[in-house]
């Protein structure tokens, strides 16, 4: 997705499996992906990242539903999710996230609920990496969070803190 485009999913499901090109899902230049209700996106067995969000927004929200949307990125050669260039991941309380690796760079931010982020399969030595003025808020329900590395310009709050 590129140049201001939007993808809105309402009670829908998308699977990107074994993409031989690069990423499972990629947004650039003010593009965004919005998931509501029981929607889900799964990216697995990618050549690079499961989700690569560059100067974009990934928004998981819930209106009038007892359950929320789900994101999953597993068995990828890169990160489960890579947020770069002031990108944002914004999750509602009922949404959930399963990633094998999360990397934030260049002013990106994430509000994270109900996450399992472990087993990063790429060359990084951590499951979560925060670099160059990034922010991560681990709000609640985060059941399994692996190792985290932060540079001096990045910070976290909530259930997980930078070492």
Residue pairs with C-beta under 8 A, 6 or more apart in sequence:
1 7
1 25
1 26
1 27
1 28
1 31
1 32
1 33
1 56
2 27
2 28
2 29
2 31
3 28
3 29
3 30
3 31
4 29
4 30
4 31
5 31
6 31
6 32
6 33
6 34
7 32
7 33
7 34
8 34
8 36
9 33
9 34
9 35
9 36
9 39
9 41
9 69
10 36
10 37
10 39
11 36
11 37
11 38
11 39
12 39
13 39
13 40
13 41
13 42
14 40
14 41
14 42
15 41
15 42
15 44
16 24
16 25
16 41
16 42
16 43
16 44
16 46
16 50
17 42
17 43
17 44
17 45
18 44
18 45
18 46
19 43
19 45
19 46
19 47
20 47
21 47
22 46
22 47
22 48
22 49
22 52
23 43
23 46
23 47
23 48
23 49
23 50
23 51
23 52
23 78
24 43
24 44
24 46
24 49
24 50
24 51
24 73
24 76
25 33
25 41
25 43
25 50
25 51
25 52
26 51
26 52
26 53
26 54
27 33
27 52
27 53
27 54
27 56
27 57
27 58
27 87
28 54
28 55
28 56
29 54
29 55
29 56
30 55
30 56
31 56
31 57
32 56
32 57
32 58
32 59
33 41
33 56
33 57
33 58
33 59
34 57
34 59
34 61
35 41
35 59
35 60
35 61
35 69
35 71
35 95
36 61
36 62
36 63
36 65
36 69
37 62
37 63
37 65
37 67
37 68
37 69
38 65
38 67
38 68
38 69
39 69
39 70
40 69
40 70
40 71
40 72
41 51
41 70
41 71
41 72
42 71
42 72
42 73
43 50
43 51
43 72
43 73
43 76
43 80
44 50
44 72
44 73
44 74
44 75
44 76
45 75
45 76
46 73
46 76
46 77
46 78
47 77
47 78
48 76
48 77
48 78
49 73
49 76
49 78
49 79
49 80
49 81
49 82
50 72
50 73
50 74
50 76
50 78
50 79
50 80
50 81
50 99
50 100
51 58
51 71
51 73
51 80
51 81
51 82
52 78
52 81
52 82
52 84
53 81
53 82
53 83
53 84
53 87
53 89
53 108
54 84
54 85
54 87
55 84
55 85
55 86
55 87
56 87
56 88
57 87
57 88
57 90
58 71
58 81
58 83
58 87
58 88
58 89
58 90
59 88
59 90
60 68
60 69
60 71
60 90
60 91
60 92
60 95
60 97
61 68
61 69
61 90
61 92
61 95
62 68
62 69
62 92
62 93
62 94
62 95
65 94
66 94
67 94
68 92
68 93
68 94
68 95
68 96
69 92
69 95
69 96
70 95
70 96
70 97
70 98
71 81
71 95
71 96
71 97
71 98
71 99
72 97
72 98
72 99
73 79
73 80
73 81
73 98
73 99
73 100
73 101
74 80
74 98
74 99
74 100
75 100
75 121
76 100
76 101
76 121
76 122
77 121
77 122
78 101
78 122
79 99
79 100
79 101
79 102
79 103
79 120
79 122
79 124
80 98
80 99
80 100
80 101
80 102
80 117
80 120
81 89
81 99
81 101
81 102
81 103
82 102
82 103
82 105
83 89
83 102
83 103
83 104
83 105
83 108
83 109
83 110
83 134
84 104
84 105
84 106
84 108
85 105
85 106
85 107
85 108
86 106
86 107
86 108
86 109
87 104
87 108
87 109
88 108
88 109
88 110
89 109
89 110
89 111
89 112
90 110
90 111
91 97
91 110
91 111
91 112
91 113
91 114
91 139
92 113
93 113
93 114
93 139
93 140
93 141
94 113
94 114
95 113
95 114
96 113
96 114
96 115
96 141
97 112
97 113
97 114
97 115
97 116
97 117
98 115
98 116
98 117
99 115
99 116
99 117
100 117
100 118
100 119
100 120
100 121
100 127
101 117
101 119
101 120
101 121
101 122
101 124
101 127
101 128
102 110
102 117
102 120
102 127
102 128
102 129
103 124
103 128
103 129
103 131
104 110
104 129
104 130
104 131
104 134
104 135
104 136
104 154
105 131
105 132
105 134
106 131
106 132
106 133
106 134
107 132
107 133
107 134
108 134
108 135
109 134
109 135
109 136
109 137
110 135
110 136
110 137
111 137
111 139
112 136
112 137
112 138
112 139
112 142
112 158
113 139
113 140
113 141
113 142
114 140
114 141
114 142
114 143
115 138
115 141
115 142
115 143
115 144
115 145
116 142
116 143
116 144
116 145
117 127
117 128
117 142
117 144
117 145
117 146
118 127
118 144
118 145
118 146
119 127
119 146
120 126
120 127
120 128
120 146
124 149
125 147
125 149
126 146
126 147
126 148
126 149
127 145
127 146
127 147
127 148
128 136
128 145
128 146
128 147
128 148
128 149
128 160
129 148
129 149
129 150
130 136
130 148
130 149
130 150
130 151
130 154
130 155
130 156
130 162
131 150
131 151
131 153
131 154
132 151
132 153
132 154
133 153
133 154
134 153
134 154
135 154
135 155
135 156
135 157
136 154
136 155
136 156
136 157
136 160
137 156
137 157
137 158
138 145
138 156
138 157
138 158
138 159
138 160
139 158
139 159
140 158
140 159
142 158
142 159
142 160
145 159
145 160
148 156
148 160
148 161
148 162
148 163
149 162
149 163
150 156
150 162
150 163
154 162
155 162
156 162
